[in-house]
Amino acid sequence: MELKRMNKKERGKGGCLMLMLAACVFIAAVYGVMILCMTMQDKSSAKENSLKQIDACNQTEREGKDKIRDYFDNESCTELIKQHAAKFKNEP
């Protein structure tokens, strides 16, 4: 009787390990799909959005209500232009 009980216990441990392995593979696959979806973004729409942000930033910069705000708006616009140039390898 004891031999049969041990075999059932061993089979149970193996089944648990296989279930955990399958769960890890499933989680890795889900993360892979998420990463793939995030990196396969449409480059043309991303470039258009970036240029729209730069244009909107330049328009708010021209309002000129406050010197301090103008300074920070100018810094923000400069940073957006740098990020755009680094991402798309050209100047807007």
DSSP file with accessible surface (Angstrom, degrees, kcal/mol):
  #  RESIDUE AA STRUCTURE BP1 BP2  ACC     N-H-->O    O-->H-N    N-H-->O    O-->H-N    TCO  KAPPA ALPHA  PHI   PSI    X-CA   Y-CA   Z-CA
    1    1 A M     >        0   0  178      0, 0.0     4,-1.8     0, 0.0     5,-0.1   0.000 360.0 360.0 360.0 -38.4    0.0    0.0    0.0
    2    2 A E  H  >  +     0   0  152      1,-0.2     4,-2.3     2,-0.2     5,-0.2   0.848 360.0  56.4 -66.5 -34.5    2.8    2.4    0.8
    3    3 A L  H  > S+     0   0  136      1,-0.2     4,-2.1     2,-0.2    -1,-0.2   0.909 107.1  49.1 -63.7 -39.7    4.4    2.0   -2.6
    4    4 A K  H  > S+     0   0  151      1,-0.2     4,-1.9     2,-0.2    -1,-0.2   0.899 110.0  51.6 -67.0 -37.1    1.2    3.1   -4.3
    5    5 A R  H  X S+     0   0  165     -4,-1.8     4,-2.1     1,-0.2    -2,-0.2   0.912 109.4  49.4 -66.8 -40.7    0.8    6.1   -2.0
    6    6 A M  H  X S+     0   0  110     -4,-2.3     4,-2.7     1,-0.2     5,-0.2   0.908 108.7  53.0 -66.1 -39.5    4.3    7.2   -2.8
    7    7 A N  H  X S+     0   0   79     -4,-2.1     4,-2.4     1,-0.2    -1,-0.2   0.910 109.1  49.2 -63.3 -39.2    3.8    6.9   -6.5
    8    8 A K  H  X S+     0   0  149     -4,-1.9     4,-2.2     2,-0.2    -1,-0.2   0.914 111.6  49.3 -66.6 -38.9    0.7    9.0   -6.3
    9    9 A K  H  X S+     0   0  150     -4,-2.1     4,-2.2     2,-0.2    -2,-0.2   0.920 111.5  48.5 -65.2 -43.8    2.6   11.7   -4.3
   10   10 A E  H  X S+     0   0  121     -4,-2.7     4,-2.2     1,-0.2    -2,-0.2   0.910 111.5  49.7 -63.9 -40.6    5.4   11.7   -6.8
   11   11 A R  H  X S+     0   0  174     -4,-2.4     4,-2.3    -5,-0.2    -1,-0.2   0.894 109.0  53.6 -64.4 -37.4    3.0   12.0   -9.7
   12   12 A G  H  X S+     0   0   45     -4,-2.2     4,-2.1     2,-0.2    -2,-0.2   0.911 108.6  48.5 -64.0 -40.2    1.3   14.9   -7.9
   13   13 A K  H  X S+     0   0  149     -4,-2.2     4,-2.4     2,-0.2    -1,-0.2   0.911 111.5  49.9 -66.6 -40.8    4.6   16.7   -7.5
   14   14 A G  H  X S+     0   0   33     -4,-2.2     4,-2.3     1,-0.2    -2,-0.2   0.904 110.5  49.9 -64.7 -39.7    5.4   16.2  -11.2
   15   15 A G  H  X S+     0   0   43     -4,-2.3     4,-2.2     2,-0.2    -1,-0.2   0.891 110.1  50.7 -65.5 -36.9    2.0   17.5  -12.2
   16   16 A C  H  X S+     0   0   71     -4,-2.1     4,-2.6     2,-0.2    -2,-0.2   0.914 110.3  49.3 -67.1 -41.1    2.4   20.5  -10.0
   17   17 A L  H  X S+     0   0  121     -4,-2.4     4,-2.6     2,-0.2    -2,-0.2   0.905 111.2  49.4 -64.9 -40.1    5.8   21.3  -11.6
   18   18 A M  H  X S+     0   0  127     -4,-2.3     4,-2.7     2,-0.2    -1,-0.2   0.901 110.5  50.6 -65.9 -38.5    4.4   20.9  -15.1
   19   19 A L  H  X S+     0   0  124     -4,-2.2     4,-2.4     2,-0.2    -2,-0.2   0.921 111.7  47.4 -64.8 -42.1    1.5   23.2  -14.2
   20   20 A M  H  X S+     0   0  115     -4,-2.6     4,-2.3     2,-0.2    -2,-0.2   0.902 112.2  50.2 -66.3 -39.1    4.0   25.8  -12.8
   21   21 A L  H  X S+     0   0  103     -4,-2.6     4,-2.4     2,-0.2    -2,-0.2   0.929 110.9  48.9 -64.1 -43.3    6.2   25.5  -15.9
   22   22 A A  H  X S+     0   0   57     -4,-2.7     4,-2.5     1,-0.2    -2,-0.2   0.897 110.3  51.7 -63.3 -39.0    3.1   25.9  -18.2
   23   23 A A  H  X S+     0   0   47     -4,-2.4     4,-2.6     2,-0.2    -1,-0.2   0.916 109.8  49.2 -64.1 -41.5    2.1   29.0  -16.1
   24   24 A C  H  X S+     0   0   79     -4,-2.3     4,-2.5     2,-0.2    -2,-0.2   0.910 111.3  49.2 -64.9 -40.8    5.6   30.5  -16.5
   25   25 A V  H  X S+     0   0   91     -4,-2.4     4,-2.4     2,-0.2    -2,-0.2   0.921 111.4  50.1 -64.3 -41.2    5.5   29.9  -20.3
   26   26 A F  H  X S+     0   0  138     -4,-2.5     4,-2.4     2,-0.2    -2,-0.2   0.932 111.2  48.1 -62.6 -44.8    2.1   31.5  -20.5
   27   27 A I  H  X S+     0   0   88     -4,-2.6     4,-2.6     1,-0.2     5,-0.2   0.916 111.4  50.5 -62.8 -43.0    3.2   34.6  -18.6
   28   28 A A  H  X S+     0   0   62     -4,-2.5     4,-2.4     1,-0.2    -1,-0.2   0.906 110.5  50.1 -62.2 -39.2    6.3   34.9  -20.7
   29   29 A A  H  X S+     0   0   56     -4,-2.4     4,-2.4     2,-0.2    -2,-0.2   0.912 109.9  50.0 -66.0 -40.9    4.2   34.7  -23.9
   30   30 A V  H  X S+     0   0   59     -4,-2.4     4,-2.4     2,-0.2    -2,-0.2   0.936 112.0  47.6 -63.3 -44.9    1.8   37.4  -22.6
   31   31 A Y  H  X S+     0   0  140     -4,-2.6     4,-2.6     1,-0.2     5,-0.2   0.902 110.4  53.1 -62.8 -39.1    4.7   39.7  -21.8
   32   32 A G  H  X S+     0   0   39     -4,-2.4     4,-2.4    -5,-0.2    -2,-0.2   0.923 109.6  47.4 -61.8 -43.1    6.2   39.0  -25.2
   33   33 A V  H  X S+     0   0   89     -4,-2.4     4,-2.6     2,-0.2    -1,-0.2   0.913 111.9  50.7 -65.3 -40.9    2.9   39.9  -26.9
   34   34 A M  H  X S+     0   0   86     -4,-2.4     4,-2.0     2,-0.2    -2,-0.2   0.934 111.9  46.7 -62.8 -44.4    2.7   43.1  -24.9
   35   35 A I  H  X S+     0   0  105     -4,-2.6     4,-2.2     1,-0.2     5,-0.2   0.915 111.8  51.6 -64.1 -42.0    6.2   44.2  -25.7
   36   36 A L  H  X S+     0   0   99     -4,-2.4     4,-1.6    -5,-0.2    -2,-0.2   0.926 109.8  49.1 -61.3 -43.4    5.6   43.4  -29.4
   37   37 A C  H  < S+     0   0   89     -4,-2.6    -1,-0.2     1,-0.2    -2,-0.2   0.874 112.4  48.3 -64.6 -37.3    2.5   45.5  -29.4
   38   38 A M  H >< S+     0   0  134     -4,-2.0     3,-0.5    -5,-0.2    -1,-0.2   0.855 114.9  43.6 -72.9 -34.3    4.2   48.4  -27.8
   39   39 A T  H 3< S+     0   0   94     -4,-2.2    -1,-0.2     1,-0.2    -2,-0.2   0.689 101.3  68.5 -86.5 -16.3    7.3   48.4  -30.1
   40   40 A M  T 3< S+     0   0  138     -4,-1.6    -1,-0.2    -5,-0.2    -2,-0.1  -0.054  70.5 148.9 -92.7  35.0    5.3   47.9  -33.3
   41   41 A Q    <   -     0   0  104     -3,-0.5     2,-0.5     1,-0.1    -3,-0.1  -0.391  61.3 -97.6 -68.8 145.0    3.8   51.4  -33.1
   42   42 A D     >  -     0   0   98      1,-0.2     4,-1.8    -2,-0.1     5,-0.2  -0.497  33.1-155.8 -65.4 115.4    3.1   53.1  -36.4
   43   43 A K  H  > S+     0   0  134     -2,-0.5     4,-2.4     1,-0.2     5,-0.2   0.854  87.5  55.6 -66.7 -35.1    6.1   55.4  -37.0
   44   44 A S  H  > S+     0   0   66      1,-0.2     4,-2.4     2,-0.2    -1,-0.2   0.928 109.9  44.7 -68.0 -40.8    4.3   57.8  -39.3
   45   45 A S  H  > S+     0   0   39      2,-0.2     4,-2.5     1,-0.2    -1,-0.2   0.883 112.8  52.2 -70.3 -33.8    1.5   58.6  -36.8
   46   46 A A  H  X S+     0   0    7     -4,-1.8     4,-2.2     2,-0.2    -2,-0.2   0.913 110.5  48.4 -65.9 -39.4    4.1   58.9  -34.0
   47   47 A K  H  X S+     0   0   74     -4,-2.4     4,-2.3     2,-0.2    -2,-0.2   0.918 111.7  49.4 -67.1 -41.5    6.1   61.3  -36.1
   48   48 A E  H  X S+     0   0  110     -4,-2.4     4,-2.4     1,-0.2    -2,-0.2   0.917 111.3  49.3 -62.9 -43.4    3.0   63.3  -36.9
   49   49 A N  H  X S+     0   0   83     -4,-2.5     4,-2.2     1,-0.2    -1,-0.2   0.896 110.0  51.4 -63.0 -39.5    2.0   63.4  -33.2
   50   50 A S  H  X S+     0   0   19     -4,-2.2     4,-2.1     2,-0.2    -2,-0.2   0.922 110.6  47.7 -64.4 -42.6    5.5   64.6  -32.3
   51   51 A L  H  X S+     0   0   58     -4,-2.3     4,-2.5     1,-0.2    -2,-0.2   0.886 110.1  52.9 -66.5 -36.4    5.4   67.4  -34.8
   52   52 A K  H  X S+     0   0  134     -4,-2.4     4,-2.6     2,-0.2    -1,-0.2   0.899 108.5  50.8 -64.6 -39.2    1.9   68.5  -33.6
   53   53 A Q  H  X S+     0   0  115     -4,-2.2     4,-2.4     2,-0.2    -2,-0.2   0.917 110.4  48.8 -63.6 -41.6    3.3   68.6  -30.0
   54   54 A I  H  X S+     0   0    4     -4,-2.1     4,-2.6     2,-0.2    -2,-0.2   0.923 112.0  48.6 -65.2 -43.2    6.2   70.8  -31.1
   55   55 A D  H  X S+     0   0   94     -4,-2.5     4,-2.0     2,-0.2    -2,-0.2   0.925 112.4  48.3 -62.2 -43.6    3.8   73.1  -33.0
   56   56 A A  H  X S+     0   0   50     -4,-2.6     4,-2.1     1,-0.2    -2,-0.2   0.897 111.5  50.7 -63.9 -38.1    1.5   73.4  -30.0
   57   57 A a  H  X S+     0   0   16     -4,-2.4     4,-1.9     1,-0.2    -2,-0.2   0.918 109.4  49.9 -65.8 -42.8    4.5   74.1  -27.8
   58   58 A N  H  X S+     0   0   42     -4,-2.6     4,-1.3     1,-0.2    -1,-0.2   0.854 109.1  52.9 -65.3 -34.3    5.7   76.8  -30.1
   59   59 A Q  H  < S+     0   0  120     -4,-2.0     4,-0.5     2,-0.2    -1,-0.2   0.910 110.0  46.5 -68.2 -40.2    2.3   78.4  -30.2
   60   60 A T  H >< S+     0   0   55     -4,-2.1     3,-0.8     1,-0.2     4,-0.5   0.844 108.2  58.2 -70.0 -29.0    2.1   78.6  -26.4
   61   61 A E  H >< S+     0   0   59     -4,-1.9     3,-0.7     1,-0.2    -1,-0.2   0.853 100.2  57.4 -67.6 -32.1    5.6   80.0  -26.3
   62   62 A R  T 3< S+     0   0  190     -4,-1.3    -1,-0.2     1,-0.2    -2,-0.2   0.644  85.9  79.0 -74.9 -14.7    4.5   82.9  -28.5
   63   63 A E  T <  S-     0   0  108     -3,-0.8    -1,-0.2    -4,-0.5    -2,-0.2   0.891  75.0-166.6 -63.8 -39.1    1.8   84.0  -26.0
   64   64 A G    <   +     0   0   43     -3,-0.7     3,-0.1    -4,-0.5    -3,-0.1   0.891  30.2 146.4  59.9  50.3    4.5   85.7  -23.8
   65   65 A K        +     0   0  160      1,-0.3     2,-0.4     2,-0.0    -1,-0.1   0.862  67.8  15.9 -84.0 -36.8    2.4   86.3  -20.7
   66   66 A D     >  -     0   0   88      1,-0.1     4,-2.7     2,-0.0    -1,-0.3  -0.998  63.4-136.3-143.4 140.2    5.1   85.9  -18.1
   67   67 A K  H  > S+     0   0  181     -2,-0.4     4,-2.2     2,-0.2     5,-0.1   0.903 107.3  48.1 -64.8 -41.0    8.9   85.8  -18.3
   68   68 A I  H  > S+     0   0  111      2,-0.2     4,-2.1     1,-0.2     5,-0.2   0.938 114.0  46.1 -66.2 -44.6    9.3   82.8  -16.0
   69   69 A R  H  > S+     0   0  135      1,-0.2     4,-2.7     2,-0.2    -2,-0.2   0.900 111.0  53.3 -64.8 -38.9    6.6   80.8  -17.8
   70   70 A D  H  X S+     0   0   49     -4,-2.7     4,-2.6     2,-0.2    -1,-0.2   0.897 107.2  52.6 -61.5 -40.5    8.2   81.8  -21.2
   71   71 A Y  H  X S+     0   0  131     -4,-2.2     4,-2.3     2,-0.2    -2,-0.2   0.948 113.1  42.4 -60.4 -49.1   11.6   80.5  -19.9
   72   72 A F  H  X S+     0   0  120     -4,-2.1     4,-2.5     2,-0.2    -2,-0.2   0.868 113.3  52.7 -69.4 -34.5   10.1   77.1  -19.0
   73   73 A D  H  X S+     0   0   31     -4,-2.7     4,-2.6     2,-0.2    -1,-0.2   0.920 109.8  49.6 -63.8 -41.7    8.0   76.9  -22.2
   74   74 A N  H  X S+     0   0   68     -4,-2.6     4,-2.4     2,-0.2    -2,-0.2   0.914 111.3  48.7 -62.5 -43.2   11.2   77.5  -24.2
   75   75 A E  H  X S+     0   0   90     -4,-2.3     4,-2.3     2,-0.2    -2,-0.2   0.906 111.8  49.8 -63.1 -42.0   13.0   74.8  -22.3
   76   76 A S  H  X S+     0   0   64     -4,-2.5     4,-2.4     2,-0.2    -2,-0.2   0.915 111.4  47.9 -63.8 -43.9   10.1   72.4  -22.8
   77   77 A a  H  X S+     0   0    2     -4,-2.6     4,-2.3     2,-0.2    -2,-0.2   0.908 110.7  51.5 -64.3 -40.9   10.0   73.1  -26.5
   78   78 A T  H  X S+     0   0   54     -4,-2.4     4,-2.3     1,-0.2    -1,-0.2   0.913 110.6  48.9 -61.2 -42.8   13.8   72.7  -26.8
   79   79 A E  H  X S+     0   0   92     -4,-2.3     4,-2.6     2,-0.2    -2,-0.2   0.908 109.6  51.6 -65.9 -40.3   13.5   69.3  -25.1
   80   80 A L  H  X S+     0   0   43     -4,-2.4     4,-2.5     1,-0.2    -1,-0.2   0.911 110.2  49.6 -61.6 -41.1   10.7   68.2  -27.3
   81   81 A I  H  X S+     0   0   48     -4,-2.3     4,-2.6     2,-0.2    -2,-0.2   0.917 110.9  49.6 -65.2 -41.2   12.7   69.1  -30.4
   82   82 A K  H  X S+     0   0  128     -4,-2.3     4,-2.4     2,-0.2    -2,-0.2   0.923 112.0  47.7 -62.9 -43.7   15.7   67.2  -29.0
   83   83 A Q  H  X S+     0   0  108     -4,-2.6     4,-2.4     2,-0.2     5,-0.2   0.899 112.2  49.7 -65.2 -40.2   13.6   64.1  -28.3
   84   84 A H  H  X S+     0   0    3     -4,-2.5     4,-2.8     2,-0.2     6,-0.4   0.928 111.7  48.3 -63.5 -44.6   12.1   64.3  -31.8
   85   85 A A  H  X S+     0   0   19     -4,-2.6     4,-1.3     1,-0.2     5,-0.3   0.896 113.6  47.2 -64.5 -38.6   15.5   64.6  -33.4
   86   86 A A  H  < S+     0   0   65     -4,-2.4    -1,-0.2    -5,-0.2    -2,-0.2   0.895 116.7  43.3 -69.6 -37.5   16.8   61.7  -31.4
   87   87 A K  H  < S+     0   0  117     -4,-2.4    -2,-0.2    -5,-0.2    -1,-0.2   0.906 128.5  25.6 -76.5 -40.2   13.8   59.5  -32.2
   88   88 A F  H  < S-     0   0   34     -4,-2.8    -2,-0.2     2,-0.2    -1,-0.2   0.340  99.3-125.4-110.2   4.2   13.4   60.2  -35.9
   89   89 A K  S  < S+     0   0  174     -4,-1.3     2,-0.3    -5,-0.2    -4,-0.2   0.792  78.0  76.3  59.2  33.2   17.0   61.2  -36.7
   90   90 A N  S    S-     0   0   65     -6,-0.4    -2,-0.2    -5,-0.3    -1,-0.1  -0.988  82.0 -99.7-159.1 167.3   16.2   64.6  -38.2
   91   91 A E              0   0  134     -2,-0.3    -9,-0.1     1,-0.1   -10,-0.0  -0.675 360.0 360.0 -89.8 145.6   15.2   68.1  -37.3
   92   92 A P              0   0   80      0, 0.0    -1,-0.1     0, 0.0    -7,-0.0  -0.341 360.0 360.0 -71.1 360.0   11.5   69.1  -37.5
